[in-house]
Amino acid sequence: MKTKPLIIAVGLLLIIVFGLLSWRIFYLQYYCADLYMDKSYGGTHAHICEQPQRGRVLDSRGRVLAASNKVLTVFIDPGQLPHWDDVMETACQLQPILEIPAPKICDIVHAKRHLSYVPIKTGITEHQRRAIRESPLAGVGIESKWERYTPMERLTSHIVGFVGGDDDPNSADKVGLAGIERRYDSLLRGVRGENVLVVDARRYPIGSDPQQTVKVKNGSSLVLTIDGTIQEFARSALMKQYADYQAAAAAAIVMNPWNGAILAMVSLPDYNPSEFSKADPDTMRNRALTDPFEPGSIFKPIVAAIALDGGFVGYDEQIYCENGNYAKYRIGEWAGHRFGNLTPKEILTYSSNIGMAKIGRKMGPKHLYEGLRMFGFGARTGIDLPAENPGLLKPTADWSSYTVTRIPYGHEISVTAIQIIRAFAILANGGSPVTPHLVRAVIDEQGVVKQVAKKSNLAGQLIKPQVAHWIVRQALANVVKEGTGQQAALEKWQVFGKTGTANIAVNGRYDTTNYTASFVGGAPAENPAVVVLVSIRKPNKALGKGYSGGRVAAPVFREIMQNTLTYIEKNRL
């Protein structure tokens, strides 16, 4: 009788055991299947990533502005060298190959023993690579990475920009952080490849798994509109004046007025993109795009063109300029000049503030505002670089009773250098809109042109051609012949342009001791090949050499224009 309960107990125990086993089998088979399959797969397969070569950045004549080279790095995995004697032995074997003292190698490894990757030397030669491969060195490996270099360095730093890794200092993934490198990162970067190898228990490869292998796709290359030679002309001329006048900052742009192609763009101070981590962030700003300023008198031709185009003023109309004191609106003339009646051409030639203020009043706030918006002020130009500032053109609801008289001579409005040169390009080409751009073509890794940068649409017409031609060939050419821009003149080509000397606005007030000196124009006046802008911020007045746009900026313009037109003519560009 006693055996019966025992049999029941044993039976229940067996049922419980088999139930638990069944549940375990079910759990492992259905809930943990993926986990164990992954572990099994990981034990028999190895994934090797292949980094793509980042595309090159070339100037308009094929010269390299940025490219990537393969760089070999020797590293040690301390985990494979458990004893200090092992580290010393490996260091002694590496010493004659790398020409690094063994104790120094030991110190490097000791400082990073907790890591599995300790770089010893980057940039080894092919001879050194072979020597390491042929030697039985425990814990030593060679890693191949792409390294970006910019041969023109400071010359194109604000255009090309630079690349950097993510938060992992050992990451091989480089991304564009500034300039063209950032704007076109997705094209330049390419797609990483992955090779899947079948390995044995000791992790030695015994085959491959082609079905899971992803082929690397190198990045596309970019051909820019920038010409390295013209870029050097612009930087050299600007740098000399920037240094001579101890200026705070400066910018210069050279543009094709017919299609908006940027041939040169310089911003000072600049930096070395190869050492961007050491650079002052202030030097990284591309001031041609990021720094709005009150333009002063270089704004006058744009307002005059809008007024003439709208019929608000006539070409030969006499405008009384109040003998230098427009008391009602608190406006005087530069350097105390006293003008009576002036035509629009004379107003631009002698840069009359009062004459422009009266033109502004003839237009009224609505038409002035609409005309400036039509020219693109208060909005980004769409140039293919990051960090463009839209400037500031306040809506008419925010204008005071003085604003309509101030904007016509370049006050109470903030613009960028790229906006101003785009406006002068529109005047130079006869009134058609253009979009500033830097990329001319995109080329894939086989060398096939995938996309040619769209040319600006010249079908539209912002102002009548006769108005644009008159502004350029009559008024602005006369500024250089007889007016404030005589230091921009060239013997061989008729230059047109406008000077500007503007107080700097600080916290709602004007700094009466510091100025922005500018000159914008082009040549030849009859059929402009290029337009050029030069803007120099805070030339040092204490030097006693002057601070006006005609004195400071016009000579820089002249040098850039002389060299550029000679170069274009010689090379038939």
Protein Blocks (a to p, Z undefined) as FASTA:
>chain_A
ZZmmmmmmmmmmmmmmmmmmmmmmmmmmmmmmmmmmmmmmmmmgccddddddddddddfk
opafbdcdddddddddfklmmbfklmmmmmmmmmmmnopafklmmmmmmmmmmpcbdcfb
ghiafklmmmmmmpccehiacddddddddfklmmmmmmnopadddfblkbcbdcdfbhjl
lmmmmmmnopaddddddddfkopafbdcfklpccdddddddddfbdfklmmmmmmmmmmm
mmmnopabdcdddddfknopafbdcddddddfklmmmpcfklmpcfklmmgcdebjmlmm
mmmmmmmmnopacfklccdehlopafknopacehhiacfbddfklmmmnopaklmmmmmm
mnommlmmmmmmmnopaiaehiacehiaebjaddfklpcfklmmmmmnopaiacdfklmm
mmmmmmmnoopacdddfbfbdcdfkopafbdcddddfkbcfbdfklmmmmmmmmmmmmmm
mmmmlmmpcfkbccddddddddddeehiacfkbccddddddddfklcfbdcddddehiaf
knonojafklmmmmmmmmmmmmmmmmmmmnoZZ
